[in-house]
Amino acid sequence: MNEQAQPAGASDPVLAIRTRGLNLWYGKFQALIGVDFDVSHGIVTALIGPSGCGKSTLLRTFNRQNERIGNVRTEGTVEVLGADIYGPEVDTIDLRRRVGMVFQRPNPLPLSVRDNVLFGWRTHHAGERIPKSEIDGLVEQALREVDLWNALKDRLSTRATGLQLEHQQRLCIARILPLKPDVILMDEPCSALDAKATAHIEELVLSLRGRYTFVVVTHNMAQARRIGDRCAFMMLGEMVEHSRTEDMFINPKHERTAAYIEGRYG
């Protein structure tokens, strides 16, 4: 069982994410099989496993990105902050505001740094009359949170696609923050970066932990150990094991987990 921080007076703490009996098919191929998974608030949960095991598919269920692919069928329950996100009344635009996503390769828009930071926020505040000083404050706060303000405060009009890759990825994280997300999903966020830039992104995630809940897919088990408060191991669409990261790497409960961690599989 996950260790959860329980609010005063509550009998059952509300998890950031909770799945039960989650199954997903791409056409006739079943990519997720009976996944039960709990994610606590304010921590970093790392998802590991061999290629094709369902990590990214699981990640994309948390903000219903899989539905953009087409020919996808989902069964079971996925809750974010206690609400079933696959209910018929759910607004997927609002869901993706609350559950932001950072992709494998940095994907800044071909716009200025400033317009990148504000892009999602403007979508949700279209038509509102908001003072420029307040908007400027949003930009500064987001860039400060990802430690880019000093580097880019005099370059806010610069085209974001011209930034170095690490700054592009930090900017992609900054783009989410004005929306005040509950959860940030990251799918191999350092795969396009060198070792130094990877270390900086990991430090950033750890600095934001507590304010945000992170779920990070990674093939890098050393990275999972460095940043993960908890770790989940998947294989062939199944959730094999989910525990504190140190427990999984020191004393895995399942043979399949041990084989993967020790390099005997995958």
N, C-alpha and C positions, 0 to 999 in steps of 0.2 A: 504493500500500500504506500501511496505517496504521503509524505509529511506535509500537511496543509496548515497554514496559519488560519485559525478560526476566529471570526469576528465575535466580539462580545455579544452574548445572548443568542447566538446562532447555533442550531443543533447540527447542521450540515453546511460546511463552508462551500461557497460557490467557486468552482474551479475556473481558471481562465479558459481552458478547453477541456471538453470531455467527449469521448466517443464510446459508443457501445454497439457491438455487432456490426461494425462498419464494413460493408462490401461494396466494391466498385468494379464495373465492367467497362472496358473499351470494346464496343461491339460484343463479340463472344468471348473475349479474353478477360478473365478475372484478374485484376491487378491488386486488389485488396481483399483479404479474406478474414472476416470476423474480427476486425481490429478493435480492441478495447484499450483506451489510452487516456491518461489524465495529465494535464499540464497545470502546474500551480502558478499563481501570480508572481510576477516580479523576478523570475529566475530565467536562466538560460538552459533550455533543453536541447541537447544535440541528438540528431537522428543519424545513425550509422548503419551500414550494411553494404553488400556488394551491389554493383550496378544492376539496375533492373529489378531491384527487390521491392520497390513501391514507395521509397522515401519521398520522392518529389510528388508523386501522386497523392500521398497522404497529406503532405504540406498544402497542396493546392485545394484539398477538400475544405480547409479551414476558412477560405474566403471564396469558395465555389468557383475557382479559376478553371477547374477541369471542364466545366460546362461550356467554356468557350471553344473547346476542341471539337465538340460534336460527337454524336453516337456514344454518349456516356450515360450509364445508368448507375444510380447510387441507392443503396439500401442501408438501413440502420439509423443511428442517431449521432448527430454532431451538434454539440452545444458550445456556444461561446458566451461566457458570463451567464450561464444558466438558461439561455434561450436557444431553442432548436433553429439552427440557421437554414435548415432545409424545409421549414414550414412554408405553406403557400403564401403567407402574408409578408414574407421577408423581402425587404428592399435590398437587392444585391449591391447597389451603389453605396448605400449606407453601410452595409456589411464590409465592403472593401475600404471604406473610410476607417472603420474601427479595427480592421485586420489588414495592415499594410504588408507589402511584399517587396523584397529586394532580390533581384535575379542574379543568375550566374555571372553574366557579363554586365558591366555598368551600362545603363541605357538612358543617359541624359537626353532630354529632348533637344532638338536643334534650335534652341532659344537661348536667351541670356541666362546667366546664373540666377539673377533675381526672378525671372519668369519661371525657371525650373522650380525654385523653392515654392512659388505661389501657385503653380499650375493646378494641383489637386484642390487646394484651398479655394481657389476662385471658382472651381466647378461647383462647390457646395455653397458658395455665397454669391452666386450670380444675381445681379440686380440689386444687391444691398449697397447702401451708401455708407461706406466705412472710411473714417479719416485716414489720410495718407500716413500720418504719424503712427497710427496703429498698425498699418500694413508694413511699414518700414520696421517696426518693432518685431513683427512676426518673422521677417526675413533675418534680422540680426539674431534673434533668439535661436532659430533653427540652425543657422550657421555656427553659432557659438556652441550649441549642443554637440555638433559633430566636429568641433575644433577646426573650423574653416574660416571663421570670421576674420582673423588677423591676416590670413593669406589672401582672402578674396574681397575684403570690404571696399577696396579701391578698384575692383574689377567686376562689379555686379552687372555691368553691361556686356561683359565678355561672353562670347558664345560658349556654352558649357561643353560642347563636344570637343573643344580645343584644349580642355584641361588634361593634366596627367591622369592616368587610370585610377590611381588611388583617390585623387580628389573627385573624380567622376563618381566613384562608388560612394564616397562620403556624401556627395551632393544628392545621390539617389536616396540615401537614408534621410537627409535633411528635408527632402521633398515630401516625405511622409509625415514629419513631425508637426507641422501646423494643423494637421487634421486631428491631432490629439488621439492617436490610435491606442487601443488597449493591448494589441498584440502586434509584433513585427515578425514576419516570416522571412527567412533568408535561405535561398537555395544555392548552395555552394558559392557564397559571396566573395570568396578569395581565390577562386580557381583561375582567374585571369591576371592575378597580381603576383609580384615577386615576393620574396621572403620578408623584406623590410616592410613593404606595403601591407602584407598579410598581418604582420605583428601589429601595425598601427590600427587596422580594422578590428582585430581582436581586442586591443586595448579600448577601442571606442565602444564595442559591444559591452565589455565589462563595466565601463564607466556609466552606461545607460541602464544597466541591469538594476532592477528595483523600481525605476520609473516606468519601465516597459517590460512586458513579457516577451521573451525571444524563443522561437523554435528555429533551429539552424540545421539544415541538411549539410553533411560534410562527408567526403570520402577520406578525409585526413584524420586518422584516429588520434594523433598527437594533438591536433587542434581541438577535437572533442574533449580530450582530457584537460586542455588548458582553459577552455571557456565554459564547459558544461557543468552546471550544478547537478543536473541529472542527464542520463544518457539512455536512449532507446535503440535496441538492435532489431532490425527487420531482415527477414529472408523470405523470398518467394511470396511476397504479399502478406506475410503474417508478422505480427508483433511477437517476437520471441522472448524478449526480456526488456524490462524498463526499471531502472533503479538509480540510486545515487551513482554518479560517475565513478568515484573512487571504488565503490563496491563492485561495479561491473568489471572494471579493469583488473582489480586485485583478486576478486573471488566471484567470477561469473557463476550463475546458478545453472545454466544450461550448456550442454556440450557443444551445441552449434555456436553459441556465443563465444565460448573458449576457443573453438577451432578458428573462428574468424579473427578474433583479437590476436591469436598467436600466429596468424599467417598461414594456417593449414587449409584455409578455404577462402576463395574470393580474391 
